[in-house]
Amino acid sequence: MITGPDGRFRFEGVKAGKYRLTAERTGYVRQSYRQRSLNSNLSTAVVTGDEQATENLVFGVIPGSVISGAVGDSHGNVVPGMRVMAYSVFGFRDSRHLGTGFHVAITDDRGE
């Protein structure tokens, strides 16, 4: 289903049960309803049936993002072919740790 211009959606004739909702759009990462973070697949199912409040759900999404920059040496010269890695960091202060997933990019001829 594609949302209307006001962002609203409506599924008609849904049988009672438990459903997982996902949303996706260019510029956003595919996400599930009430997904806790982009690094976790934990979300909330929607339960339909008698006396279940399934109208006016708010499906908040987190926009995708970009990390960009350039690599240069100590003399200010660009460094092509350099591998740059981005790791997810979890926790707070002394309990911080790196996630197991990471992204890799290789700098181009301009060091970007």
DOZAMI-454156 format. One record per atom (N, C-alpha, C): x negated, y, z; residue in one letter; atom name; residue number from 1. Coordinates in Angstrom, 2 decimals. Each point is the difference from the previous one (the first is absolute). Example, Ala and Ser with C-alpha at 12.3 -4.5 7.8 and 13.67 -1.06 7.14 Angstrom:
2
+---------+---------+---------+----+----+-----+
:      px :      py :      pz : aa : at :   i :
+---------+---------+---------+----+----+-----+
:  -13.19 :   -5.69 :    7.80 :  A :  N :   1 :
:    0.89 :    1.19 :    0.00 :  A : CA :   1 :
:   -0.90 :    1.20 :    0.00 :  A :  C :   1 :
:    0.35 :    1.05 :   -0.72 :  S :  N :   2 :
:   -0.82 :    1.19 :    0.06 :  S : CA :   2 :
:    0.77 :    1.09 :    0.73 :  S :  C :   2 :
+---------+---------+---------+----+----+-----+
//
This chain:
112
+---------+---------+---------+----+----+-----+
:      px :      py :      pz : aa : at :   i :
+---------+---------+---------+----+----+-----+
:   -0.84 :   -1.17 :    0.00 :  M :  N :   1 :
:    0.84 :    1.17 :    0.00 :  M : CA :   1 :
:   -0.89 :    1.23 :    0.00 :  M :  C :   1 :
:    0.40 :    1.02 :   -0.73 :  I :  N :   2 :
:   -0.70 :    1.29 :   -0.02 :  I : CA :   2 :
:    0.83 :    0.99 :    0.79 :  I :  C :   2 :
:   -0.65 :    0.74 :    0.90 :  T :  N :   3 :
:    0.73 :    0.96 :    0.82 :  T : CA :   3 :
:    0.51 :    1.15 :   -0.86 :  T :  C :   3 :
:    1.04 :    0.66 :    0.52 :  G :  N :   4 :
:    0.54 :    1.17 :   -0.67 :  G : CA :   4 :
:   -0.90 :    1.20 :    0.22 :  G :  C :   4 :
:    0.36 :    1.16 :   -0.57 :  P :  N :   5 :
:   -0.83 :    1.20 :    0.15 :  P : CA :   5 :
:   -0.15 :    0.45 :    1.44 :  P :  C :   5 :
:    0.92 :   -0.43 :    0.88 :  D :  N :   6 :
:   -0.09 :    0.35 :    1.41 :  D : CA :   6 :
:   -0.72 :   -1.08 :    0.82 :  D :  C :   6 :
:   -0.54 :   -1.03 :   -0.68 :  G :  N :   7 :
:   -0.73 :   -1.06 :    0.68 :  G : CA :   7 :
:    0.89 :   -1.10 :    0.56 :  G :  C :   7 :
:    1.30 :    0.10 :   -0.19 :  R :  N :   8 :
:    0.93 :   -0.98 :    0.56 :  R : CA :   8 :
:    0.07 :   -1.26 :   -0.86 :  R :  C :   8 :
:    0.27 :   -1.13 :    0.66 :  F :  N :   9 :
:    0.20 :   -1.28 :   -0.67 :  F : CA :   9 :
:    1.15 :   -0.72 :    0.67 :  F :  C :   9 :
:    0.61 :   -0.95 :   -0.72 :  R :  N :  10 :
:    1.12 :   -0.75 :    0.56 :  R : CA :  10 :
:    0.09 :   -1.34 :   -0.72 :  R :  C :  10 :
:   -0.03 :   -1.09 :    0.77 :  F :  N :  11 :
:    0.20 :   -1.34 :   -0.54 :  F : CA :  11 :
:    1.42 :   -0.41 :    0.32 :  F :  C :  11 :
:    0.78 :   -0.30 :   -1.00 :  E :  N :  12 :
:    1.40 :   -0.41 :    0.18 :  E : CA :  12 :
:    0.10 :   -1.52 :    0.04 :  E :  C :  12 :
:    0.94 :   -0.53 :    0.78 :  G :  N :  13 :
:    0.31 :   -1.43 :    0.00 :  G : CA :  13 :
:   -1.09 :   -0.88 :    0.58 :  G :  C :  13 :
:   -0.80 :    0.51 :    0.90 :  V :  N :  14 :
:   -1.07 :   -0.78 :    0.62 :  V : CA :  14 :
:    0.60 :   -0.94 :    1.04 :  V :  C :  14 :
:   -0.36 :   -1.26 :   -0.05 :  K :  N :  15 :
:    0.50 :   -0.97 :    0.99 :  K : CA :  15 :
:   -0.70 :    0.22 :    1.33 :  K :  C :  15 :
:    0.68 :   -0.39 :    1.08 :  A :  N :  16 :
:   -0.59 :    0.11 :    1.33 :  A : CA :  16 :
:   -1.30 :   -0.79 :    0.04 :  A :  C :  16 :
:   -1.02 :    0.57 :    0.62 :  G :  N :  17 :
:   -1.29 :   -0.67 :    0.09 :  G : CA :  17 :
:   -1.09 :    0.97 :    0.37 :  G :  C :  17 :
:   -1.22 :   -0.46 :   -0.14 :  K :  N :  18 :
:   -1.16 :    0.81 :    0.33 :  K : CA :  18 :
:   -0.76 :    0.27 :   -1.29 :  K :  C :  18 :
:   -0.35 :    1.27 :   -0.23 :  Y :  N :  19 :
:   -0.64 :    0.41 :   -1.24 :  Y : CA :  19 :
:   -1.25 :    0.82 :    0.27 :  Y :  C :  19 :
:   -0.98 :   -0.18 :   -0.88 :  R :  N :  20 :
:   -1.20 :    0.83 :    0.04 :  R : CA :  20 :
:    0.13 :    1.00 :   -1.14 :  R :  C :  20 :
:   -0.11 :    1.28 :    0.32 :  L :  N :  21 :
:    0.06 :    1.06 :   -1.01 :  L : CA :  21 :
:   -1.42 :    0.48 :   -0.31 :  L :  C :  21 :
:   -0.29 :    0.18 :   -1.28 :  T :  N :  22 :
:   -1.26 :    0.59 :   -0.40 :  T : CA :  22 :
:    0.30 :    1.15 :   -0.96 :  T :  C :  22 :
:   -0.91 :    0.95 :   -0.05 :  A :  N :  23 :
:    0.14 :    1.13 :   -0.91 :  A : CA :  23 :
:   -1.34 :    0.24 :   -0.67 :  A :  C :  23 :
:    0.06 :    0.42 :   -1.26 :  E :  N :  24 :
:   -1.23 :    0.35 :   -0.71 :  E : CA :  24 :
:    0.29 :    1.08 :   -1.02 :  E :  C :  24 :
:   -1.02 :    0.81 :   -0.25 :  R :  N :  25 :
:    0.10 :    1.08 :   -0.98 :  R : CA :  25 :
:   -1.41 :    0.44 :   -0.33 :  R :  C :  25 :
:   -0.21 :    0.51 :   -1.18 :  T :  N :  26 :
:   -1.30 :    0.54 :   -0.37 :  T : CA :  26 :
:   -0.42 :    1.05 :    1.02 :  T :  C :  26 :
:   -1.22 :   -0.10 :    0.48 :  G :  N :  27 :
:   -0.51 :    0.93 :    1.01 :  G : CA :  27 :
:    0.18 :   -0.48 :    1.42 :  G :  C :  27 :
:    0.68 :   -1.13 :    0.16 :  Y :  N :  28 :
:    0.23 :   -0.60 :    1.32 :  Y : CA :  28 :
:   -0.41 :   -1.46 :   -0.04 :  Y :  C :  28 :
:   -0.47 :   -0.51 :    1.11 :  V :  N :  29 :
:   -0.31 :   -1.41 :    0.12 :  V : CA :  29 :
:    1.31 :   -0.74 :    0.29 :  V :  C :  29 :
:    0.19 :   -1.20 :   -0.57 :  R :  N :  30 :
:    1.21 :   -0.78 :    0.31 :  R : CA :  30 :
:    0.06 :   -0.21 :    1.51 :  R :  C :  30 :
:    1.17 :    0.29 :    0.57 :  Q :  N :  31 :
:    0.17 :   -0.08 :    1.45 :  Q : CA :  31 :
:    1.31 :   -0.67 :    0.35 :  Q :  C :  31 :
:    0.02 :   -0.58 :    1.20 :  S :  N :  32 :
:    1.21 :   -0.63 :    0.52 :  S : CA :  32 :
:    0.68 :    0.96 :    0.97 :  S :  C :  32 :
:    1.28 :   -0.25 :    0.24 :  Y :  N :  33 :
:    0.79 :    0.83 :    0.92 :  Y : CA :  33 :
:   -0.64 :   -0.05 :    1.39 :  Y :  C :  33 :
:   -0.26 :    1.17 :    0.55 :  R :  N :  34 :
:   -0.63 :    0.19 :    1.31 :  R : CA :  34 :
:   -1.33 :   -0.72 :    0.13 :  R :  C :  34 :
:   -0.77 :    0.00 :   -1.10 :  Q :  N :  35 :
:   -1.34 :   -0.59 :    0.04 :  Q : CA :  35 :
:   -0.85 :    0.84 :    0.94 :  Q :  C :  35 :
:   -0.72 :   -0.65 :    0.90 :  R :  N :  36 :
:   -0.75 :    0.71 :    1.04 :  R : CA :  36 :
:   -1.17 :    0.81 :   -0.55 :  R :  C :  36 :
:   -0.70 :   -0.54 :   -0.99 :  S :  N :  37 :
:   -1.12 :    0.71 :   -0.62 :  S : CA :  37 :
:   -0.27 :   -0.63 :   -1.35 :  S :  C :  37 :
:   -0.81 :    0.66 :   -0.81 :  L :  N :  38 :
:   -0.34 :   -0.55 :   -1.31 :  L : CA :  38 :
:   -0.97 :   -1.18 :    0.13 :  L :  C :  38 :
:   -0.66 :   -0.13 :    1.15 :  N :  N :  39 :
:   -0.95 :   -1.08 :    0.22 :  N : CA :  39 :
:    0.65 :   -1.24 :    0.59 :  N :  C :  39 :
:    1.28 :    0.08 :    0.31 :  S :  N :  40 :
:    0.70 :   -1.10 :    0.64 :  S : CA :  40 :
:    1.26 :   -0.31 :   -0.77 :  S :  C :  40 :
:    0.36 :   -1.25 :   -0.06 :  N :  N :  41 :
:    1.22 :   -0.38 :   -0.70 :  N : CA :  41 :
:    1.18 :   -0.14 :    0.96 :  N :  C :  41 :
:   -0.17 :    0.44 :    1.25 :  L :  N :  42 :
:    1.08 :   -0.07 :    0.97 :  L : CA :  42 :
:    1.09 :    1.01 :   -0.36 :  L :  C :  42 :
:    1.22 :   -0.46 :   -0.06 :  S :  N :  43 :
:    1.12 :    0.87 :   -0.36 :  S : CA :  43 :
:    1.24 :   -0.47 :    0.76 :  S :  C :  43 :
:    1.12 :    0.62 :   -0.28 :  T :  N :  44 :
:    1.26 :   -0.32 :    0.66 :  T : CA :  44 :
:    0.99 :   -0.50 :   -1.03 :  T :  C :  44 :
:    0.63 :   -1.13 :    0.27 :  A :  N :  45 :
:    1.03 :   -0.51 :   -0.89 :  A : CA :  45 :
:    1.30 :    0.76 :    0.25 :  A :  C :  45 :
:    0.86 :    0.02 :   -1.00 :  V :  N :  46 :
:    1.31 :    0.62 :    0.12 :  V : CA :  46 :
:    1.02 :   -1.13 :    0.09 :  V :  C :  46 :
:    0.80 :    0.00 :    1.07 :  V :  N :  47 :
:    1.00 :   -1.03 :    0.21 :  V : CA :  47 :
:    1.36 :    0.56 :   -0.39 :  V :  C :  47 :
:    0.70 :   -0.71 :   -0.89 :  T :  N :  48 :
:    1.32 :    0.44 :   -0.45 :  T : CA :  48 :
:    1.07 :   -0.92 :    0.56 :  T :  C :  48 :
:    1.20 :    0.50 :    0.07 :  G :  N :  49 :
:    1.13 :   -0.78 :    0.49 :  G : CA :  49 :
:    0.91 :    0.86 :    0.86 :  G :  C :  49 :
:    1.00 :   -0.65 :    0.60 :  D :  N :  50 :
:    0.94 :    0.71 :    0.86 :  D : CA :  50 :
:   -0.73 :    0.73 :    1.12 :  D :  C :  50 :
:    0.39 :    1.24 :    0.22 :  E :  N :  51 :
:   -0.52 :    0.83 :    1.08 :  E : CA :  51 :
:   -1.50 :    0.28 :   -0.09 :  E :  C :  51 :
:   -0.58 :   -0.11 :   -1.19 :  Q :  N :  52 :
:   -1.42 :    0.34 :   -0.19 :  Q : CA :  52 :
:   -0.07 :    1.38 :   -0.65 :  Q :  C :  52 :
:   -0.81 :    0.87 :    0.56 :  A :  N :  53 :
:   -0.14 :    1.37 :   -0.53 :  A : CA :  53 :
:   -1.03 :   -0.01 :   -1.13 :  A :  C :  53 :
:    0.47 :   -0.13 :   -1.23 :  T :  N :  54 :
:   -0.91 :   -0.05 :   -1.15 :  T : CA :  54 :
:    0.23 :    1.14 :   -0.98 :  T :  C :  54 :
:    0.71 :    1.02 :    0.45 :  E :  N :  55 :
:    0.20 :    1.18 :   -0.84 :  E : CA :  55 :
:   -0.90 :    1.12 :    0.50 :  E :  C :  55 :
:   -0.40 :    0.86 :   -0.91 :  N :  N :  56 :
:   -0.84 :    1.16 :    0.31 :  N : CA :  56 :
:   -1.36 :   -0.38 :    0.59 :  N :  C :  56 :
:   -0.58 :   -1.11 :   -0.50 :  L :  N :  57 :
:   -1.36 :   -0.37 :    0.41 :  L : CA :  57 :
:   -0.96 :    1.05 :   -0.54 :  L :  C :  57 :
:   -1.02 :    0.32 :    0.76 :  V :  N :  58 :
:   -1.03 :    0.92 :   -0.46 :  V : CA :  58 :
:   -1.25 :   -0.84 :   -0.27 :  V :  C :  58 :
:   -0.42 :   -0.01 :   -1.25 :  F :  N :  59 :
:   -1.13 :   -0.80 :   -0.45 :  F : CA :  59 :
:   -1.17 :    0.96 :   -0.21 :  F :  C :  59 :
:   -0.77 :    0.23 :    1.04 :  G :  N :  60 :
:   -1.14 :    0.91 :   -0.10 :  G : CA :  60 :
:   -1.16 :   -0.69 :   -0.70 :  G :  C :  60 :
:   -0.60 :    0.65 :   -0.98 :  V :  N :  61 :
:   -1.14 :   -0.58 :   -0.71 :  V : CA :  61 :
:   -1.23 :    0.89 :    0.17 :  V :  C :  61 :
:   -1.14 :   -0.64 :   -0.09 :  I :  N :  62 :
:   -1.27 :    0.68 :    0.16 :  I : CA :  62 :
:   -0.61 :    0.17 :   -1.39 :  I :  C :  62 :
:   -0.31 :    1.21 :   -0.43 :  P :  N :  63 :
:   -0.58 :    0.16 :   -1.34 :  P : CA :  63 :
:   -1.37 :   -0.64 :   -0.09 :  P :  C :  63 :
:   -0.34 :   -0.49 :   -1.19 :  G :  N :  64 :
:   -1.33 :   -0.52 :   -0.23 :  G : CA :  64 :
:   -1.00 :    1.13 :    0.09 :  G :  C :  64 :
:   -1.27 :   -0.33 :    0.07 :  S :  N :  65 :
:   -1.00 :    1.05 :    0.16 :  S : CA :  65 :
:   -1.25 :   -0.35 :   -0.80 :  S :  C :  65 :
:   -0.90 :    0.96 :   -0.06 :  V :  N :  66 :
:   -1.24 :   -0.16 :   -0.74 :  V : CA :  66 :
:   -1.14 :    0.53 :    0.85 :  V :  C :  66 :
:   -1.10 :   -0.70 :   -0.02 :  I :  N :  67 :
:   -1.24 :    0.49 :    0.60 :  I : CA :  67 :
:   -0.96 :    0.22 :   -1.17 :  I :  C :  67 :
:   -0.57 :    1.18 :   -0.10 :  S :  N :  68 :
:   -0.92 :    0.26 :   -1.11 :  S : CA :  68 :
:   -1.16 :    0.86 :    0.47 :  S :  C :  68 :
:   -1.05 :    0.02 :   -0.77 :  G :  N :  69 :
:   -1.16 :    0.80 :    0.33 :  G : CA :  69 :
:   -1.13 :   -0.30 :   -0.94 :  G :  C :  69 :
:   -1.21 :    0.40 :    0.37 :  A :  N :  70 :
:   -1.19 :   -0.24 :   -0.80 :  A : CA :  70 :
:   -1.14 :   -0.40 :    0.92 :  A :  C :  70 :
:   -0.93 :   -0.80 :   -0.54 :  V :  N :  71 :
:   -1.17 :   -0.43 :    0.76 :  V : CA :  71 :
:   -1.22 :    0.70 :   -0.59 :  V :  C :  71 :
:   -0.79 :    0.60 :    0.87 :  G :  N :  72 :
:   -1.23 :    0.66 :   -0.42 :  G : CA :  72 :
:   -1.14 :   -0.39 :    0.92 :  G :  C :  72 :
:   -1.23 :    0.09 :   -0.52 :  D :  N :  73 :
:   -1.15 :   -0.33 :    0.85 :  D : CA :  73 :
:   -0.42 :    1.23 :    0.81 :  D :  C :  73 :
:   -1.10 :   -0.11 :    0.72 :  S :  N :  74 :
:   -0.44 :    1.10 :    0.87 :  S : CA :  74 :
:   -0.45 :    1.24 :   -0.77 :  S :  C :  74 :
:   -0.20 :   -0.13 :   -1.33 :  H :  N :  75 :
:   -0.40 :    1.14 :   -0.83 :  H : CA :  75 :
:    1.19 :    0.59 :   -0.76 :  H :  C :  75 :
:    1.20 :   -0.54 :    0.23 :  G :  N :  76 :
:    1.18 :    0.50 :   -0.66 :  G : CA :  76 :
:    0.26 :   -0.62 :   -1.37 :  G :  C :  76 :
:   -0.77 :   -1.01 :   -0.35 :  N :  N :  77 :
:    0.21 :   -0.69 :   -1.28 :  N : CA :  77 :
:    1.13 :   -1.01 :    0.13 :  N :  C :  77 :
:    0.83 :   -0.12 :   -1.04 :  V :  N :  78 :
:    1.10 :   -0.97 :    0.04 :  V : CA :  78 :
:   -0.58 :   -1.41 :   -0.02 :  V :  C :  78 :
:    0.75 :   -0.94 :    0.59 :  V :  N :  79 :
:   -0.43 :   -1.39 :    0.05 :  V : CA :  79 :
:    1.04 :   -0.86 :   -0.72 :  V :  C :  79 :
:   -0.26 :   -0.32 :   -1.28 :  P :  N :  80 :
:    0.93 :   -0.87 :   -0.72 :  P : CA :  80 :
:   -0.19 :   -1.46 :    0.43 :  P :  C :  80 :
:    1.05 :   -0.80 :   -0.16 :  G :  N :  81 :
:   -0.09 :   -1.44 :    0.29 :  G : CA :  81 :
:   -0.06 :   -0.34 :    1.47 :  G :  C :  81 :
:    0.32 :    0.93 :    0.87 :  M :  N :  82 :
:   -0.02 :   -0.26 :    1.44 :  M : CA :  82 :
:    1.33 :   -0.64 :    0.41 :  M :  C :  82 :
:   -0.07 :   -1.05 :    0.80 :  R :  N :  83 :
:    1.22 :   -0.65 :    0.50 :  R : CA :  83 :
:    0.46 :    0.73 :    1.26 :  R :  C :  83 :
:    1.25 :    0.43 :    0.02 :  V :  N :  84 :
:    0.60 :    0.69 :    1.14 :  V : CA :  84 :
:    1.16 :   -0.86 :    0.50 :  V :  C :  84 :
:    0.05 :   -0.25 :    1.31 :  M :  N :  85 :
:    1.05 :   -0.85 :    0.56 :  M : CA :  85 :
:    0.80 :    0.78 :    1.03 :  M :  C :  85 :
:    1.31 :   -0.25 :    0.03 :  A :  N :  86 :
:    0.90 :    0.61 :    0.99 :  A : CA :  86 :
:    0.64 :   -1.13 :    0.79 :  A :  C :  86 :
:   -0.21 :    0.01 :    1.30 :  Y :  N :  87 :
:    0.57 :   -1.00 :    0.90 :  Y : CA :  87 :
:    1.12 :    0.63 :    0.81 :  Y :  C :  87 :
:    1.00 :   -0.78 :    0.35 :  S :  N :  88 :
:    1.05 :    0.46 :    0.91 :  S : CA :  88 :
:   -0.54 :   -0.08 :    1.43 :  S :  C :  88 :
:    0.33 :    1.00 :    0.81 :  V :  N :  89 :
:   -0.40 :    0.02 :    1.40 :  V : CA :  89 :
:    1.26 :   -0.07 :    0.84 :  V :  C :  89 :
:    0.02 :   -0.91 :    0.96 :  F :  N :  90 :
:    1.14 :   -0.19 :    0.88 :  F : CA :  90 :
:   -0.41 :    0.32 :    1.43 :  F :  C :  90 :
:    0.98 :    0.33 :    0.81 :  G :  N :  91 :
:   -0.27 :    0.25 :    1.42 :  G : CA :  91 :
:   -0.29 :    1.46 :    0.26 :  G :  C :  91 :
:   -0.42 :    0.27 :    1.25 :  F :  N :  92 :
:   -0.21 :    1.36 :    0.45 :  F : CA :  92 :
:   -1.20 :    0.04 :    0.93 :  F :  C :  92 :
:   -0.84 :    0.98 :   -0.17 :  R :  N :  93 :
:   -1.20 :    0.21 :    0.82 :  R : CA :  93 :
:   -0.84 :   -1.27 :    0.11 :  R :  C :  93 :
:   -0.23 :   -0.50 :    1.23 :  D :  N :  94 :
:   -0.88 :   -1.15 :    0.21 :  D : CA :  94 :
:    0.57 :   -1.31 :   -0.52 :  D :  C :  94 :
:    1.30 :   -0.04 :   -0.30 :  S :  N :  95 :
:    0.59 :   -1.25 :   -0.48 :  S : CA :  95 :
:    0.13 :   -0.02 :   -1.53 :  S :  C :  95 :
:   -0.72 :    0.88 :   -0.71 :  R :  N :  96 :
:    0.05 :    0.02 :   -1.46 :  R : CA :  96 :
:   -0.73 :   -1.20 :   -0.58 :  R :  C :  96 :
:    0.53 :   -0.50 :   -1.11 :  H :  N :  97 :
:   -0.66 :   -1.08 :   -0.74 :  H : CA :  97 :
:    0.36 :    0.11 :   -1.47 :  H :  C :  97 :
:   -0.83 :   -0.59 :   -0.84 :  L :  N :  98 :
:    0.22 :    0.03 :   -1.44 :  L : CA :  98 :
:    0.97 :   -1.10 :   -0.41 :  L :  C :  98 :
:    0.85 :    0.32 :   -0.97 :  G :  N :  99 :
:    0.88 :   -1.00 :   -0.56 :  G : CA :  99 :
:   -0.79 :   -0.92 :   -0.93 :  G :  C :  99 :
:    0.61 :   -1.09 :   -0.40 :  T :  N : 100 :
:   -0.68 :   -0.95 :   -0.87 :  T : CA : 100 :
:    0.07 :    0.40 :   -1.46 :  T :  C : 100 :
:    0.96 :    0.82 :   -0.37 :  G :  N : 101 :
:    0.13 :    0.43 :   -1.40 :  G : CA : 101 :
:   -0.76 :    1.29 :   -0.25 :  G :  C : 101 :
:   -0.47 :    0.15 :   -1.23 :  F :  N : 102 :
:   -0.68 :    1.23 :   -0.36 :  F : CA : 102 :
:    0.15 :    0.24 :   -1.49 :  F :  C : 102 :
:   -0.30 :    1.23 :   -0.42 :  H :  N : 103 :
:    0.04 :    0.40 :   -1.40 :  H : CA : 103 :
:   -1.41 :    0.34 :   -0.44 :  H :  C : 103 :
:   -0.33 :   -0.33 :   -1.24 :  V :  N : 104 :
:   -1.34 :    0.26 :   -0.53 :  V : CA : 104 :
:    0.12 :    0.84 :   -1.26 :  V :  C : 104 :
:   -0.87 :    0.98 :   -0.13 :  A :  N : 105 :
:   -0.10 :    0.79 :   -1.23 :  A : CA : 105 :
:   -1.48 :    0.14 :   -0.34 :  A :  C : 105 :
:   -0.30 :    0.16 :   -1.27 :  I :  N : 106 :
:   -1.37 :    0.22 :   -0.48 :  I : CA : 106 :
:   -0.05 :    1.40 :   -0.61 :  I :  C : 106 :
:   -1.00 :    0.79 :    0.42 :  T :  N : 107 :
:   -0.09 :    1.36 :   -0.53 :  T : CA : 107 :
:   -0.30 :   -0.02 :   -1.50 :  T :  C : 107 :
:    0.51 :    1.01 :   -0.70 :  D :  N : 108 :
:   -0.22 :    0.10 :   -1.44 :  D : CA : 108 :
:   -1.30 :    0.78 :   -0.28 :  D :  C : 108 :
:   -0.21 :    0.41 :   -1.24 :  D :  N : 109 :
:   -1.23 :    0.70 :   -0.37 :  D : CA : 109 :
:   -0.13 :    1.38 :    0.64 :  D :  C : 109 :
:    1.08 :    0.50 :    0.60 :  R :  N : 110 :
:   -0.05 :    1.28 :    0.72 :  R : CA : 110 :
:   -0.05 :   -0.20 :    1.51 :  R :  C : 110 :
:   -0.14 :   -1.25 :    0.44 :  G :  N : 111 :
:   -0.06 :   -0.30 :    1.43 :  G : CA : 111 :
:    1.35 :    0.03 :    0.68 :  G :  C : 111 :
:    1.07 :    0.05 :   -0.78 :  E :  N : 112 :
:    1.36 :    0.09 :    0.57 :  E : CA : 112 :
:    0.64 :   -1.37 :    0.07 :  E :  C : 112 :
+---------+---------+---------+----+----+-----+
//
